[in-house]
Amino acid sequence: MAWVRRVRTASGATAVQIAESVGGRRRIVRHIGSARDEAELGLLIAEARRLLADDAQQELDLGLTLVAPKAVMVPAPAHELFPGGPEGRRWVRRAHVLKTSSGLLYQALAGVYARLGFDAVGDEVFRDLVIARVVEPTSLLDVDRVLAELGRASASLSTRKRTLRRAYAGGYREVLAEACFTMPPPTATSPWCSTT
């Protein structure tokens, strides 16, 4: 029988796991996560209970044994693939993913930003902060991570703070509001035009 298990970790967090008893011994079936506060703990316990409820439906044993299909071996090629023997072969290393980013998402949002006329403020750091906030509303400290996922290098924290002060003191709000009201209406050939 499986149950939800809570245990205190060495770091002080509470780990939530699904455990079962097998032959009188406890076995961890799945680690759900670790919580640092009561809210996280409640969410993890709810997730563990949901997983247990999904597993309540057992498989019906029909007594059938599945037979793996037999594959026919491909015959050797009639001619040599790599002339010159093993020394003529070129070995290619397996591909490794070095970096991924959502550069297309950034370009699309930068295009929308420009189309709305928000580039009237002429502040690239402000543009990056706006786009990062649209993608994931997070703290000013976490903007580095969001922009890195978008394939952009973030400005330093002090520059970001100065940009926000400059936006407040420089009246960016009024400039952006004016840009919104003076934006030309969409035309039939515009991608902004609704077809419905």
Rosetta blueprint (number, residue, H / E / L):
1 M L
2 A E
3 W E
4 V E
5 R E
6 R E
7 V E
8 R E
9 T L
10 A L
11 S L
12 G L
13 A L
14 T E
15 A E
16 V E
17 Q E
18 I E
19 A E
20 E E
21 S E
22 V E
23 G L
24 G L
25 R E
26 R E
27 R E
28 I E
29 V E
30 R E
31 H E
32 I E
33 G E
34 S E
35 A E
36 R L
37 D L
38 E H
39 A H
40 E H
41 L H
42 G H
43 L H
44 L H
45 I H
46 A H
47 E H
48 A H
49 R H
50 R H
51 L H
52 L H
53 A H
54 D H
55 D L
56 A L
57 Q L
58 Q L
59 E L
60 L L
61 D L
62 L L
63 G L
64 L L
65 T L
66 L L
67 V L
68 A L
69 P L
70 K L
71 A L
72 V L
73 M L
74 V L
75 P L
76 A L
77 P L
78 A L
79 H L
80 E L
81 L L
82 F L
83 P L
84 G L
85 G L
86 P H
87 E H
88 G H
89 R L
90 R L
91 W L
92 V L
93 R L
94 R L
95 A L
96 H L
97 V L
98 L L
99 K L
100 T L
101 S L
102 S L
103 G H
104 L H
105 L H
106 Y H
107 Q H
108 A H
109 L H
110 A H
111 G H
112 V H
113 Y H
114 A H
115 R H
116 L L
117 G L
118 F H
119 D H
120 A H
121 V H
122 G L
123 D L
124 E H
125 V H
126 F H
127 R H
128 D H
129 L H
130 V H
131 I H
132 A H
133 R H
134 V H
135 V H
136 E L
137 P L
138 T L
139 S L
140 L L
141 L L
142 D L
143 V H
144 D H
145 R H
146 V H
147 L H
148 A H
149 E H
150 L L
151 G L
152 R L
153 A L
154 S L
155 A L
156 S L
157 L H
158 S H
159 T H
160 R H
161 K H
162 R H
163 T H
164 L H
165 R H
166 R H
167 A H
168 Y H
169 A H
170 G L
171 G L
172 Y H
173 R H
174 E H
175 V H
176 L H
177 A H
178 E H
179 A H
180 C H
181 F H
182 T H
183 M L
184 P L
185 P L
186 P L
187 T L
188 A L
189 T L
190 S L
191 P L
192 W L
193 C L
194 S L
195 T L
196 T L
